[in-house]
Amino acid sequence: MQKRQWICSGVSAGLFLVGAALLIAGIVVMVNVFPNIVNKTIKTSKVLGLNDDGSLNDFTRTWAVPTYISTMQYWVFDYKNPIGILNRALYPDMDEKGPYAYE
């Protein structure tokens, strides 16, 4: 019985050390390695500009001529009784204006 307890304790300690080492390695990678890779990628490929031959690069072409249509809609509400609402005496009496669409 004593031998099993020592084996279980040893395995637990070993797994703890492996987990701690992986945690430290992950933190080092996230703090030192990952930001450098992201910055290098952004500086080389995500820049609005021209290629060497004068044509638009891929990022600029995608930005200038998007492949999707973006539409925003806004609704505005006109409150008829703001004093009563602020005093918490009345329910809001409002008119809905909109939608106002923006492409």
N, C-alpha and C positions, 0 to 999 in steps of 0.2 A: 504494500500500500504506500509506503514511504517513497518507493521508487517512482510510482505513477505521479505522485505529487511533484517530485523534482522534474520529471519529464514535462508535465503540464506547465509548470512555472517557467521552465526553459523555453518551451515553444511560445508561451505568451510573451515573454520578454523579447524573444527573437522577432515575433510579429510586430510588437510595439516598435522595436528599433527599425525594422524595415519600413513601417508606416511613417515614422518620424523622418527617416531619410528621404522618402518619397515626398513628404510634405515640404521639407526644406528645399529639395530639388525643384519642386513645382513653384515655390515662391521665388527662387533665384531666376528661373526661366521667365516667370511673369514680370519680374521687376527689371531684369537686365536684357534678356534676349528678345522677348516679344515686342516691346516698344521700338527697338532698333529695326526689326523686320518691318513693322507697320510703317514707320517713318520712311524707310527706304522705298517701300512700295508706293506710298503716297507721292513722294517726291519724283519718282520716275514715271508713274503711269497716270496719276490723277491730277494732271496739270492742264489748265486751259492754255492752248497754244497751237503752234504750227509744227509740222514735221520738217525735216531738212529740205524737202522738195517744195515747200510752201503750201502744201495741202493741210487741212485741219486734221489734228490727231483724233484718235477714236473717242476720247473723253469729250473733246470740244464738239465733235460732230454729234454725239449723243445729247449733249447739253443744248446745242443750237437747234436741232431738229428732233424733239422728243418723239418716241414711238407711241405715246399714250396721250389721252386727252384728260386733262385735269380740270374738274369743275368744282367750284366751292359754292355752297348755298348758305345764305345768311337769313335769319328771321329776326325781325325787330318787333318788340312789343311796346305798345303805347298805353301806359297806365293812366286811367282817367281819374283815379282817386289816390294820389300818392300820400296825402296827409293821413287819410284813414288807414292806409297800409302801414305807415310808419308808427302810428299810435296803436297798432294791432287791434283796431276796432272793427275793421271791415275786411271782407274778402276782396282780393284784387279784381277790379273791373278793367279789363284790358282789351285792346284790339290788336290782332296779329297783322303785321305788315310784312309782306314778302311772300315767297322767298326771292331774295335778290341773288342772282347767279353771276359768278365770275369765272371766266375761263382763262 
